[in-house]
Amino acid sequence: MAPDSFQYEPLERFGEGLTTRRPWNTAALAGVELLNGRVAMLGFAAALIGEAITGLGPAGQVLALLRWTLL
């Protein structure tokens, strides 16, 4: 049998190891998910403002940027 100090895998940054019953510390991930949601809302607002200014949708804005940089 393995000694008590042996660990099958190291502890993960957000909580317990992946082989445990609850692998992630949900309290630590709550802040990350909140930040992801806020950044997504900012990106969506930027796409709407860009569409109002240029008259092109997000895909059209990317294509216009590519045409401007490549030509």
All heavy atoms as TSV, in Angstrom:
chain	resi	resn	atom	element	x	y	z
A	1	MET	N	N	0.842	-1.178	0.000
A	1	MET	CA	C	0.000	0.000	0.000
A	1	MET	C	C	0.890	1.245	0.000
A	1	MET	O	O	1.958	1.266	0.570
A	1	MET	CB	C	-0.911	-0.046	1.214
A	1	MET	CG	C	-1.864	1.089	1.301
A	1	MET	SD	S	-3.336	0.544	2.167
A	1	MET	CE	C	-4.521	1.421	1.275
A	2	ALA	N	N	0.419	2.307	-0.633
A	2	ALA	CA	C	1.192	3.543	-0.752
A	2	ALA	C	C	1.214	4.302	0.569
A	2	ALA	O	O	0.260	4.225	1.346
A	2	ALA	CB	C	0.582	4.423	-1.828
A	3	PRO	N	N	2.290	5.028	0.826
A	3	PRO	CA	C	2.329	5.827	2.066
A	3	PRO	C	C	1.289	6.942	2.033
A	3	PRO	O	O	0.791	7.329	0.989
A	3	PRO	CB	C	3.750	6.379	2.091
A	3	PRO	CG	C	4.261	6.259	0.702
A	3	PRO	CD	C	3.513	5.135	0.051
A	4	ASP	N	N	0.971	7.491	3.196
A	4	ASP	CA	C	-0.050	8.523	3.301
A	4	ASP	C	C	0.344	9.819	2.601
A	4	ASP	O	O	-0.507	10.602	2.201
A	4	ASP	CB	C	-0.365	8.816	4.763
A	4	ASP	CG	C	-1.058	7.648	5.430
A	4	ASP	OD1	O	-1.716	6.876	4.707
A	4	ASP	OD2	O	-0.943	7.516	6.660
A	5	SER	N	N	1.638	10.090	2.458
A	5	SER	CA	C	2.074	11.338	1.831
A	5	SER	C	C	1.982	11.282	0.310
A	5	SER	O	O	2.148	12.293	-0.357
A	5	SER	CB	C	3.504	11.662	2.247
A	5	SER	OG	O	4.374	10.642	1.772
A	6	PHE	N	N	1.720	10.108	-0.254
A	6	PHE	CA	C	1.624	9.975	-1.709
A	6	PHE	C	C	0.311	10.578	-2.205
A	6	PHE	O	O	-0.745	10.331	-1.646
A	6	PHE	CB	C	1.697	8.504	-2.109
A	6	PHE	CG	C	1.511	8.275	-3.577
A	6	PHE	CD1	C	2.535	8.528	-4.459
A	6	PHE	CD2	C	0.306	7.822	-4.080
A	6	PHE	CE1	C	2.372	8.324	-5.811
A	6	PHE	CE2	C	0.128	7.625	-5.425
A	6	PHE	CZ	C	1.163	7.871	-6.294
A	7	GLN	N	N	0.391	11.375	-3.274
A	7	GLN	CA	C	-0.810	11.931	-3.902
A	7	GLN	C	C	-0.880	11.429	-5.326
A	7	GLN	O	O	0.117	11.475	-6.061
A	7	GLN	CB	C	-0.775	13.461	-3.912
A	7	GLN	CG	C	-0.950	14.081	-2.557
A	7	GLN	CD	C	-0.986	15.599	-2.651
A	7	GLN	OE1	O	-0.560	16.182	-3.625
A	7	GLN	NE2	N	-1.511	16.222	-1.620
A	8	TYR	N	N	-2.038	10.937	-5.721
A	8	TYR	CA	C	-2.209	10.438	-7.075
A	8	TYR	C	C	-2.018	11.546	-8.096
A	8	TYR	O	O	-1.419	11.357	-9.128
A	8	TYR	CB	C	-3.591	9.811	-7.219
A	8	TYR	CG	C	-3.853	9.255	-8.592
A	8	TYR	CD1	C	-3.210	8.105	-9.031
A	8	TYR	CD2	C	-4.727	9.881	-9.452
A	8	TYR	CE1	C	-3.437	7.607	-10.289
A	8	TYR	CE2	C	-4.963	9.398	-10.710
A	8	TYR	CZ	C	-4.317	8.247	-11.131
A	8	TYR	OH	O	-4.541	7.765	-12.379
A	9	GLU	N	N	-2.520	12.715	-7.809
A	9	GLU	CA	C	-2.334	13.879	-8.681
A	9	GLU	C	C	-2.273	15.125	-7.814
A	9	GLU	O	O	-2.822	15.152	-6.716
A	9	GLU	CB	C	-3.464	14.001	-9.708
A	9	GLU	CG	C	-4.797	14.336	-9.111
A	9	GLU	CD	C	-5.880	14.437	-10.166
A	9	GLU	OE1	O	-5.777	13.797	-11.206
A	9	GLU	OE2	O	-6.835	15.167	-9.908
A	10	PRO	N	N	-1.599	16.167	-8.290
A	10	PRO	CA	C	-1.519	17.390	-7.477
A	10	PRO	C	C	-2.871	18.085	-7.382
A	10	PRO	O	O	-3.745	17.893	-8.231
A	10	PRO	CB	C	-0.514	18.252	-8.239
A	10	PRO	CG	C	-0.546	17.737	-9.629
A	10	PRO	CD	C	-0.877	16.286	-9.539
A	11	LEU	N	N	-3.028	18.913	-6.357
A	11	LEU	CA	C	-4.264	19.666	-6.205
A	11	LEU	C	C	-4.371	20.709	-7.307
A	11	LEU	O	O	-3.370	21.309	-7.715
A	11	LEU	CB	C	-4.310	20.344	-4.833
A	11	LEU	CG	C	-4.427	19.405	-3.641
A	11	LEU	CD1	C	-4.413	20.211	-2.359
A	11	LEU	CD2	C	-5.671	18.568	-3.725
A	12	GLU	N	N	-5.561	20.923	-7.779
A	12	GLU	CA	C	-5.808	21.902	-8.827
A	12	GLU	C	C	-5.859	23.299	-8.230
A	12	GLU	O	O	-6.028	23.473	-7.031
A	12	GLU	CB	C	-7.133	21.605	-9.531
A	12	GLU	CG	C	-7.152	20.260	-10.214
A	12	GLU	CD	C	-6.232	20.210	-11.406
A	12	GLU	OE1	O	-6.084	21.229	-12.102
A	12	GLU	OE2	O	-5.642	19.153	-11.636
A	13	ARG	N	N	-5.751	24.306	-9.069
A	13	ARG	CA	C	-5.728	25.689	-8.607
A	13	ARG	C	C	-7.051	26.091	-7.956
A	13	ARG	O	O	-7.066	26.821	-6.984
A	13	ARG	CB	C	-5.433	26.605	-9.791
A	13	ARG	CG	C	-5.375	28.054	-9.395
A	13	ARG	CD	C	-4.865	28.896	-10.534
A	13	ARG	NE	N	-4.935	30.293	-10.133
A	13	ARG	CZ	C	-5.422	31.255	-10.869
A	13	ARG	NH1	N	-5.855	31.009	-12.065
A	13	ARG	NH2	N	-5.463	32.487	-10.438
A	14	PHE	N	N	-8.165	25.631	-8.503
A	14	PHE	CA	C	-9.468	26.061	-8.016
A	14	PHE	C	C	-10.048	25.140	-6.954
A	14	PHE	O	O	-11.169	25.294	-6.561
A	14	PHE	CB	C	-10.464	26.180	-9.174
A	14	PHE	CG	C	-10.194	27.360	-10.046
A	14	PHE	CD1	C	-9.818	27.185	-11.359
A	14	PHE	CD2	C	-10.306	28.640	-9.558
A	14	PHE	CE1	C	-9.570	28.271	-12.164
A	14	PHE	CE2	C	-10.060	29.725	-10.345
A	14	PHE	CZ	C	-9.688	29.540	-11.658
A	15	GLY	N	N	-9.319	24.154	-6.521
A	15	GLY	CA	C	-9.895	23.321	-5.477
A	15	GLY	C	C	-9.262	21.953	-5.414
A	15	GLY	O	O	-8.054	21.806	-5.553
A	16	GLU	N	N	-10.076	20.962	-5.252
A	16	GLU	CA	C	-9.612	19.603	-5.048
A	16	GLU	C	C	-9.152	18.995	-6.361
A	16	GLU	O	O	-9.333	19.564	-7.420
A	16	GLU	CB	C	-10.752	18.789	-4.435
A	16	GLU	CG	C	-11.266	19.390	-3.137
A	16	GLU	CD	C	-12.542	18.740	-2.665
A	16	GLU	OE1	O	-12.917	17.693	-3.217
A	16	GLU	OE2	O	-13.158	19.274	-1.758
A	17	GLY	N	N	-8.567	17.818	-6.300
A	17	GLY	CA	C	-8.107	17.134	-7.501
A	17	GLY	C	C	-9.272	16.648	-8.353
A	17	GLY	O	O	-10.428	16.613	-7.931
A	18	LEU	N	N	-8.958	16.233	-9.568
A	18	LEU	CA	C	-10.007	15.802	-10.494
A	18	LEU	C	C	-10.579	14.431	-10.154
A	18	LEU	O	O	-11.606	14.042	-10.688
A	18	LEU	CB	C	-9.457	15.790	-11.918
A	18	LEU	CG	C	-9.110	17.159	-12.491
A	18	LEU	CD1	C	-8.447	17.000	-13.843
A	18	LEU	CD2	C	-10.349	18.005	-12.619
A	19	THR	N	N	-9.918	13.665	-9.291
A	19	THR	CA	C	-10.409	12.337	-8.960
A	19	THR	C	C	-11.306	12.326	-7.727
A	19	THR	O	O	-11.761	11.279	-7.324
A	19	THR	CB	C	-9.223	11.383	-8.728
A	19	THR	OG1	O	-8.396	11.930	-7.707
A	19	THR	CG2	C	-8.422	11.212	-10.004
A	20	THR	N	N	-11.569	13.473	-7.145
A	20	THR	CA	C	-12.430	13.526	-5.965
A	20	THR	C	C	-13.889	13.631	-6.387
A	20	THR	O	O	-14.212	13.799	-7.556
A	20	THR	CB	C	-12.064	14.724	-5.079
A	20	THR	OG1	O	-12.188	15.903	-5.844
A	20	THR	CG2	C	-10.648	14.603	-4.547
A	21	ARG	N	N	-14.765	13.579	-5.429
A	21	ARG	CA	C	-16.193	13.639	-5.746
A	21	ARG	C	C	-16.609	15.026	-6.211
A	21	ARG	O	O	-17.481	15.166	-7.059
A	21	ARG	CB	C	-17.010	13.245	-4.513
A	21	ARG	CG	C	-16.794	11.791	-4.139
A	21	ARG	CD	C	-17.573	11.416	-2.928
A	21	ARG	NE	N	-18.996	11.496	-3.231
A	21	ARG	CZ	C	-19.952	11.393	-2.332
A	21	ARG	NH1	N	-19.626	11.235	-1.071
A	21	ARG	NH2	N	-21.208	11.465	-2.667
A	22	ARG	N	N	-16.023	16.065	-5.643
A	22	ARG	CA	C	-16.347	17.433	-6.054
A	22	ARG	C	C	-15.053	18.090	-6.533
A	22	ARG	O	O	-14.297	18.646	-5.764
A	22	ARG	CB	C	-16.930	18.220	-4.887
A	22	ARG	CG	C	-17.653	19.478	-5.349
A	22	ARG	CD	C	-18.079	20.319	-4.187
A	22	ARG	NE	N	-17.026	21.327	-4.019
A	22	ARG	CZ	C	-16.706	21.893	-2.886
A	22	ARG	NH1	N	-17.320	21.569	-1.797
A	22	ARG	NH2	N	-15.757	22.792	-2.816
A	23	PRO	N	N	-14.788	18.051	-7.838
A	23	PRO	CA	C	-13.470	18.477	-8.298
A	23	PRO	C	C	-13.235	19.978	-8.276
A	23	PRO	O	O	-12.105	20.411	-8.279
A	23	PRO	CB	C	-13.407	17.942	-9.718
A	23	PRO	CG	C	-14.806	17.781	-10.142
A	23	PRO	CD	C	-15.592	17.488	-8.898
A	24	TRP	N	N	-14.255	20.812	-8.308
A	24	TRP	CA	C	-14.023	22.253	-8.413
A	24	TRP	C	C	-14.597	22.991	-7.224
A	24	TRP	O	O	-15.684	22.677	-6.743
A	24	TRP	CB	C	-14.644	22.815	-9.689
A	24	TRP	CG	C	-14.093	22.159	-10.892
A	24	TRP	CD1	C	-14.726	21.276	-11.703
A	24	TRP	CD2	C	-12.777	22.294	-11.418
A	24	TRP	NE1	N	-13.891	20.869	-12.688
A	24	TRP	CE2	C	-12.701	21.476	-12.551
A	24	TRP	CE3	C	-11.672	23.029	-11.039
A	24	TRP	CZ2	C	-11.547	21.377	-13.298
A	24	TRP	CZ3	C	-10.523	22.929	-11.795
A	24	TRP	CH2	C	-10.474	22.115	-12.903
A	25	ASN	N	N	-13.888	23.985	-6.789
A	25	ASN	CA	C	-14.357	24.859	-5.722
A	25	ASN	C	C	-15.263	25.908	-6.381
A	25	ASN	O	O	-14.784	26.832	-7.024
A	25	ASN	CB	C	-13.160	25.504	-5.032
A	25	ASN	CG	C	-13.570	26.387	-3.893
A	25	ASN	OD1	O	-14.751	26.566	-3.624
A	25	ASN	ND2	N	-12.599	26.969	-3.221
A	26	THR	N	N	-16.552	25.768	-6.225
A	26	THR	CA	C	-17.490	26.641	-6.937
A	26	THR	C	C	-17.432	28.084	-6.449
A	26	THR	O	O	-17.762	28.989	-7.205
A	26	THR	CB	C	-18.926	26.103	-6.806
A	26	THR	OG1	O	-19.252	25.956	-5.422
A	26	THR	CG2	C	-19.063	24.765	-7.501
A	27	ALA	N	N	-16.992	28.315	-5.231
A	27	ALA	CA	C	-16.888	29.695	-4.741
A	27	ALA	C	C	-15.798	30.443	-5.501
A	27	ALA	O	O	-15.957	31.624	-5.814
A	27	ALA	CB	C	-16.594	29.696	-3.252
A	28	ALA	N	N	-14.696	29.782	-5.825
A	28	ALA	CA	C	-13.616	30.434	-6.571
A	28	ALA	C	C	-14.029	30.654	-8.028
A	28	ALA	O	O	-13.628	31.642	-8.642
A	28	ALA	CB	C	-12.355	29.595	-6.501
A	29	LEU	N	N	-14.809	29.746	-8.578
A	29	LEU	CA	C	-15.217	29.878	-9.973
A	29	LEU	C	C	-16.328	30.904	-10.176
A	29	LEU	O	O	-16.529	31.381	-11.285
A	29	LEU	CB	C	-15.679	28.523	-10.520
A	29	LEU	CG	C	-14.581	27.496	-10.712
A	29	LEU	CD1	C	-15.174	26.171	-11.139
A	29	LEU	CD2	C	-13.573	27.978	-11.719
A	30	ALA	N	N	-17.036	31.271	-9.125
A	30	ALA	CA	C	-18.140	32.226	-9.251
A	30	ALA	C	C	-17.635	33.577	-9.739
A	30	ALA	O	O	-18.247	34.204	-10.609
A	30	ALA	CB	C	-18.872	32.377	-7.928
A	31	GLY	N	N	-16.515	34.043	-9.215
A	31	GLY	CA	C	-15.948	35.316	-9.663
A	31	GLY	C	C	-15.491	35.269	-11.104
A	31	GLY	O	O	-15.655	36.236	-11.857
A	32	VAL	N	N	-14.930	34.139	-11.510
A	32	VAL	CA	C	-14.475	33.978	-12.896
A	32	VAL	C	C	-15.667	34.017	-13.846
A	32	VAL	O	O	-15.624	34.675	-14.890
A	32	VAL	CB	C	-13.681	32.662	-13.047
A	32	VAL	CG1	C	-13.338	32.396	-14.492
A	32	VAL	CG2	C	-12.433	32.703	-12.195
A	33	GLU	N	N	-16.727	33.324	-13.515
A	33	GLU	CA	C	-17.915	33.315	-14.370
A	33	GLU	C	C	-18.580	34.683	-14.421
A	33	GLU	O	O	-19.092	35.088	-15.462
A	33	GLU	CB	C	-18.912	32.265	-13.883
A	33	GLU	CG	C	-18.446	30.847	-14.118
A	33	GLU	CD	C	-18.255	30.551	-15.592
A	33	GLU	OE1	O	-19.063	31.028	-16.429
A	33	GLU	OE2	O	-17.297	29.842	-15.914
A	34	LEU	N	N	-18.573	35.409	-13.321
A	34	LEU	CA	C	-19.122	36.760	-13.296
A	34	LEU	C	C	-18.327	37.673	-14.232
A	34	LEU	O	O	-18.906	38.437	-15.010
A	34	LEU	CB	C	-19.102	37.309	-11.865
A	34	LEU	CG	C	-19.722	38.685	-11.656
A	34	LEU	CD1	C	-21.208	38.637	-11.945
A	34	LEU	CD2	C	-19.473	39.150	-10.235
A	35	LEU	N	N	-17.001	37.570	-14.195
A	35	LEU	CA	C	-16.152	38.361	-15.088
A	35	LEU	C	C	-16.391	37.984	-16.548
A	35	LEU	O	O	-16.502	38.856	-17.416
A	35	LEU	CB	C	-14.684	38.164	-14.723
A	35	LEU	CG	C	-13.682	38.906	-15.588
A	35	LEU	CD1	C	-13.869	40.414	-15.448
A	35	LEU	CD2	C	-12.272	38.505	-15.228
A	36	ASN	N	N	-16.506	36.688	-16.846
A	36	ASN	CA	C	-16.773	36.254	-18.221
A	36	ASN	C	C	-18.092	36.815	-18.734
A	36	ASN	O	O	-18.189	37.240	-19.891
A	36	ASN	CB	C	-16.799	34.726	-18.301
A	36	ASN	CG	C	-15.431	34.123	-18.227
A	36	ASN	OD1	O	-14.425	34.795	-18.425
A	36	ASN	ND2	N	-15.382	32.840	-17.927
A	37	GLY	N	N	-19.103	36.826	-17.899
A	37	GLY	CA	C	-20.398	37.361	-18.307
A	37	GLY	C	C	-20.336	38.853	-18.586
A	37	GLY	O	O	-20.917	39.344	-19.562
A	38	ARG	N	N	-19.612	39.576	-17.754
A	38	ARG	CA	C	-19.501	41.029	-17.960
A	38	ARG	C	C	-18.723	41.354	-19.224
A	38	ARG	O	O	-19.079	42.268	-19.968
A	38	ARG	CB	C	-18.857	41.668	-16.739
A	38	ARG	CG	C	-19.795	41.666	-15.549
A	38	ARG	CD	C	-19.158	42.255	-14.317
A	38	ARG	NE	N	-20.131	42.269	-13.223
A	38	ARG	CZ	C	-19.835	42.565	-11.984
A	38	ARG	NH1	N	-18.593	42.885	-11.665
A	38	ARG	NH2	N	-20.772	42.550	-11.059
A	39	VAL	N	N	-17.654	40.616	-19.487
A	39	VAL	CA	C	-16.874	40.841	-20.708
A	39	VAL	C	C	-17.707	40.498	-21.943
A	39	VAL	O	O	-17.632	41.192	-22.964
A	39	VAL	CB	C	-15.564	40.036	-20.663
A	39	VAL	CG1	C	-14.842	40.063	-21.998
A	39	VAL	CG2	C	-14.661	40.572	-19.569
A	40	ALA	N	N	-18.525	39.461	-21.866
A	40	ALA	CA	C	-19.396	39.114	-22.985
A	40	ALA	C	C	-20.416	40.222	-23.248
A	40	ALA	O	O	-20.703	40.546	-24.408
A	40	ALA	CB	C	-20.113	37.793	-22.701
A	41	MET	N	N	-20.957	40.814	-22.181
A	41	MET	CA	C	-21.901	41.925	-22.368
A	41	MET	C	C	-21.222	43.133	-22.994
A	41	MET	O	O	-21.815	43.815	-23.848
A	41	MET	CB	C	-22.530	42.310	-21.022
A	41	MET	CG	C	-23.533	41.301	-20.531
A	41	MET	SD	S	-24.387	41.853	-19.056
A	41	MET	CE	C	-23.295	41.247	-17.795
A	42	LEU	N	N	-19.983	43.413	-22.613
A	42	LEU	CA	C	-19.239	44.516	-23.224
A	42	LEU	C	C	-18.990	44.261	-24.711
A	42	LEU	O	O	-19.109	45.165	-25.533
A	42	LEU	CB	C	-17.913	44.734	-22.502
A	42	LEU	CG	C	-17.970	45.455	-21.175
A	42	LEU	CD1	C	-16.599	45.475	-20.523
A	42	LEU	CD2	C	-18.489	46.863	-21.355
A	43	GLY	N	N	-18.635	43.023	-25.052
A	43	GLY	CA	C	-18.418	42.676	-26.453
A	43	GLY	C	C	-19.686	42.813	-27.275
A	43	GLY	O	O	-19.657	43.292	-28.417
A	44	PHE	N	N	-20.809	42.391	-26.716
A	44	PHE	CA	C	-22.076	42.513	-27.427
A	44	PHE	C	C	-22.445	43.988	-27.621
A	44	PHE	O	O	-22.881	44.388	-28.700
A	44	PHE	CB	C	-23.182	41.786	-26.656
A	44	PHE	CG	C	-24.483	41.742	-27.382
A	44	PHE	CD1	C	-24.657	40.904	-28.466
A	44	PHE	CD2	C	-25.538	42.539	-26.987
A	44	PHE	CE1	C	-25.861	40.860	-29.146
A	44	PHE	CE2	C	-26.748	42.517	-27.649
A	44	PHE	CZ	C	-26.910	41.668	-28.740
A	45	ALA	N	N	-22.236	44.802	-26.588
A	45	ALA	CA	C	-22.524	46.236	-26.707
A	45	ALA	C	C	-21.611	46.889	-27.738
A	45	ALA	O	O	-22.054	47.738	-28.520
A	45	ALA	CB	C	-22.368	46.915	-25.349
A	46	ALA	N	N	-20.346	46.485	-27.773
A	46	ALA	CA	C	-19.419	47.035	-28.771
A	46	ALA	C	C	-19.851	46.653	-30.184
A	46	ALA	O	O	-19.745	47.467	-31.117
A	46	ALA	CB	C	-18.006	46.539	-28.497
A	47	ALA	N	N	-20.355	45.434	-30.366
A	47	ALA	CA	C	-20.835	45.020	-31.680
A	47	ALA	C	C	-22.056	45.843	-32.098
A	47	ALA	O	O	-22.175	46.235	-33.266
A	47	ALA	CB	C	-21.183	43.534	-31.671
A	48	LEU	N	N	-22.957	46.123	-31.166
A	48	LEU	CA	C	-24.131	46.940	-31.489
A	48	LEU	C	C	-23.743	48.376	-31.826
A	48	LEU	O	O	-24.266	48.967	-32.776
A	48	LEU	CB	C	-25.118	46.924	-30.319
A	48	LEU	CG	C	-25.882	45.631	-30.092
A	48	LEU	CD1	C	-26.778	45.770	-28.873
A	48	LEU	CD2	C	-26.696	45.257	-31.303
A	49	ILE	N	N	-22.813	48.940	-31.075
A	49	ILE	CA	C	-22.369	50.312	-31.346
A	49	ILE	C	C	-21.641	50.377	-32.686
A	49	ILE	O	O	-21.850	51.296	-33.479
A	49	ILE	CB	C	-21.484	50.821	-30.188
A	49	ILE	CG1	C	-22.339	50.999	-28.939
A	49	ILE	CG2	C	-20.779	52.119	-30.552
A	49	ILE	CD1	C	-21.550	51.235	-27.677
A	50	GLY	N	N	-20.806	49.392	-32.958
A	50	GLY	CA	C	-20.117	49.342	-34.250
A	50	GLY	C	C	-21.072	49.202	-35.411
A	50	GLY	O	O	-20.870	49.789	-36.477
A	51	GLU	N	N	-22.138	48.441	-35.223
A	51	GLU	CA	C	-23.143	48.304	-36.279
A	51	GLU	C	C	-23.888	49.610	-36.494
A	51	GLU	O	O	-24.191	49.985	-37.627
A	51	GLU	CB	C	-24.121	47.187	-35.929
A	51	GLU	CG	C	-25.126	46.909	-37.034
A	51	GLU	CD	C	-25.989	45.702	-36.732
A	51	GLU	OE1	O	-25.748	45.009	-35.738
A	51	GLU	OE2	O	-26.917	45.461	-37.526
A	52	ALA	N	N	-24.167	50.332	-35.418
A	52	ALA	CA	C	-24.858	51.616	-35.546
A	52	ALA	C	C	-23.980	52.640	-36.262
A	52	ALA	O	O	-24.483	53.454	-37.044
A	52	ALA	CB	C	-25.256	52.133	-34.167
A	53	ILE	N	N	-22.684	52.597	-36.020
A	53	ILE	CA	C	-21.777	53.561	-36.638
A	53	ILE	C	C	-21.494	53.223	-38.097
A	53	ILE	O	O	-21.551	54.089	-38.969
A	53	ILE	CB	C	-20.460	53.641	-35.837
A	53	ILE	CG1	C	-20.727	54.268	-34.469
A	53	ILE	CG2	C	-19.396	54.437	-36.583
A	53	ILE	CD1	C	-19.541	54.200	-33.527
A	54	THR	N	N	-21.180	51.955	-38.387
A	54	THR	CA	C	-20.745	51.570	-39.735
A	54	THR	C	C	-21.881	51.085	-40.626
A	54	THR	O	O	-21.735	51.085	-41.849
A	54	THR	CB	C	-19.690	50.455	-39.662
A	54	THR	OG1	O	-20.280	49.286	-39.084
A	54	THR	CG2	C	-18.490	50.891	-38.857
A	55	GLY	N	N	-22.953	50.611	-40.050
A	55	GLY	CA	C	-24.031	50.036	-40.848
A	55	GLY	C	C	-23.764	48.589	-41.226
A	55	GLY	O	O	-24.543	47.982	-41.955
A	56	LEU	N	N	-22.659	48.018	-40.766
A	56	LEU	CA	C	-22.311	46.626	-41.023
A	56	LEU	C	C	-22.445	45.827	-39.741
A	56	LEU	O	O	-22.178	46.337	-38.655
A	56	LEU	CB	C	-20.873	46.516	-41.531
A	56	LEU	CG	C	-20.524	47.260	-42.814
A	56	LEU	CD1	C	-19.027	47.213	-43.048
A	56	LEU	CD2	C	-21.273	46.671	-43.986
A	57	GLY	N	N	-22.817	44.575	-39.889
A	57	GLY	CA	C	-22.880	43.702	-38.729
A	57	GLY	C	C	-21.479	43.308	-38.286
A	57	GLY	O	O	-20.476	43.733	-38.874
A	58	PRO	N	N	-21.370	42.493	-37.236
A	58	PRO	CA	C	-20.048	42.095	-36.746
A	58	PRO	C	C	-19.195	41.395	-37.802
A	58	PRO	O	O	-18.005	41.669	-37.916
A	58	PRO	CB	C	-20.363	41.148	-35.581
A	58	PRO	CG	C	-21.716	41.564	-35.126
A	58	PRO	CD	C	-22.443	42.022	-36.349
A	59	ALA	N	N	-19.790	40.492	-38.572
A	59	ALA	CA	C	-19.028	39.807	-39.619
A	59	ALA	C	C	-18.589	40.796	-40.701
A	59	ALA	O	O	-17.468	40.729	-41.200
A	59	ALA	CB	C	-19.852	38.679	-40.230
A	60	GLY	N	N	-19.454	41.717	-41.059
A	60	GLY	CA	C	-19.101	42.727	-42.047
A	60	GLY	C	C	-18.000	43.651	-41.561
A	60	GLY	O	O	-17.141	44.077	-42.344
A	61	GLN	N	N	-17.991	43.965	-40.288
A	61	GLN	CA	C	-16.931	44.795	-39.722
A	61	GLN	C	C	-15.586	44.073	-39.772
A	61	GLN	O	O	-14.557	44.679	-40.084
A	61	GLN	CB	C	-17.267	45.169	-38.280
A	61	GLN	CG	C	-18.450	46.099	-38.148
A	61	GLN	CD	C	-18.798	46.359	-36.703
A	61	GLN	OE1	O	-17.932	46.390	-35.854
A	61	GLN	NE2	N	-20.079	46.531	-36.427
A	62	VAL	N	N	-15.587	42.775	-39.481
A	62	VAL	CA	C	-14.343	42.004	-39.540
A	62	VAL	C	C	-13.841	41.933	-40.975
A	62	VAL	O	O	-12.642	42.103	-41.238
A	62	VAL	CB	C	-14.540	40.594	-38.937
A	62	VAL	CG1	C	-13.345	39.710	-39.203
A	62	VAL	CG2	C	-14.820	40.690	-37.453
A	63	LEU	N	N	-14.746	41.700	-41.927
A	63	LEU	CA	C	-14.342	41.647	-43.335
A	63	LEU	C	C	-13.821	43.002	-43.804
A	63	LEU	O	O	-12.839	43.068	-44.549
A	63	LEU	CB	C	-15.512	41.187	-44.200
A	63	LEU	CG	C	-15.886	39.712	-44.060
A	63	LEU	CD1	C	-17.136	39.407	-44.875
A	63	LEU	CD2	C	-14.737	38.827	-44.481
A	64	ALA	N	N	-14.461	44.085	-43.378
A	64	ALA	CA	C	-13.983	45.416	-43.757
A	64	ALA	C	C	-12.602	45.679	-43.170
A	64	ALA	O	O	-11.737	46.266	-43.834
A	64	ALA	CB	C	-14.983	46.477	-43.286
A	65	LEU	N	N	-12.367	45.243	-41.952
A	65	LEU	CA	C	-11.052	45.410	-41.342
A	65	LEU	C	C	-10.003	44.593	-42.094
A	65	LEU	O	O	-8.893	45.073	-42.338
A	65	LEU	CB	C	-11.094	44.990	-39.869
A	65	LEU	CG	C	-9.773	45.056	-39.107
A	65	LEU	CD1	C	-9.331	46.513	-38.972
A	65	LEU	CD2	C	-9.911	44.410	-37.755
A	66	LEU	N	N	-10.349	43.369	-42.477
A	66	LEU	CA	C	-9.412	42.552	-43.246
A	66	LEU	C	C	-9.110	43.177	-44.600
A	66	LEU	O	O	-7.963	43.172	-45.048
A	66	LEU	CB	C	-9.958	41.137	-43.419
A	66	LEU	CG	C	-9.942	40.261	-42.174
A	66	LEU	CD1	C	-10.635	38.938	-42.445
A	66	LEU	CD2	C	-8.518	40.038	-41.694
A	67	ARG	N	N	-10.132	43.686	-45.272
A	67	ARG	CA	C	-9.905	44.349	-46.561
A	67	ARG	C	C	-9.009	45.567	-46.396
A	67	ARG	O	O	-8.136	45.829	-47.214
A	67	ARG	CB	C	-11.238	44.792	-47.177
A	67	ARG	CG	C	-12.002	43.671	-47.788
A	67	ARG	CD	C	-13.186	44.212	-48.596
A	67	ARG	NE	N	-14.184	43.180	-48.684
A	67	ARG	CZ	C	-15.411	43.272	-48.169
A	67	ARG	NH1	N	-15.804	44.365	-47.575
A	67	ARG	NH2	N	-16.244	42.269	-48.271
A	68	TRP	N	N	-9.216	46.333	-45.322
A	68	TRP	CA	C	-8.427	47.548	-45.090
A	68	TRP	C	C	-6.960	47.202	-44.785
A	68	TRP	O	O	-6.063	47.883	-45.253
A	68	TRP	CB	C	-9.039	48.320	-43.942
A	68	TRP	CG	C	-8.313	49.588	-43.616
A	68	TRP	CD1	C	-8.350	50.747	-44.327
A	68	TRP	CD2	C	-7.450	49.812	-42.503
A	68	TRP	NE1	N	-7.550	51.683	-43.709
A	68	TRP	CE2	C	-6.990	51.152	-42.598
A	68	TRP	CE3	C	-7.022	49.019	-41.452
A	68	TRP	CZ2	C	-6.130	51.700	-41.674
A	68	TRP	CZ3	C	-6.165	49.573	-40.526
A	68	TRP	CH2	C	-5.727	50.892	-40.642
A	69	THR	N	N	-6.745	46.149	-44.007
A	69	THR	CA	C	-5.359	45.803	-43.625
A	69	THR	C	C	-4.628	45.060	-44.736
A	69	THR	O	O	-3.413	45.209	-44.856
A	69	THR	CB	C	-5.330	44.953	-42.357
A	69	THR	OG1	O	-6.136	43.782	-42.546
A	69	THR	CG2	C	-5.837	45.735	-41.168
A	70	LEU	N	N	-5.324	44.272	-45.538
A	70	LEU	CA	C	-4.655	43.475	-46.568
A	70	LEU	C	C	-4.485	44.214	-47.875
A	70	LEU	O	O	-3.641	43.830	-48.689
A	70	LEU	CB	C	-5.416	42.160	-46.799
A	70	LEU	CG	C	-5.459	41.216	-45.594
A	70	LEU	CD1	C	-6.304	40.002	-45.912
A	70	LEU	CD2	C	-4.064	40.810	-45.172
A	71	LEU	N	N	-5.260	45.252	-48.120
A	71	LEU	CA	C	-5.142	45.959	-49.397
A	71	LEU	C	C	-4.411	47.248	-49.271
A	71	LEU	O	O	-4.098	47.855	-48.401
A	71	LEU	CB	C	-6.523	46.228	-49.986
A	71	LEU	CG	C	-7.295	44.972	-50.362
A	71	LEU	CD1	C	-8.658	45.379	-50.907
A	71	LEU	CD2	C	-6.571	44.165	-51.397
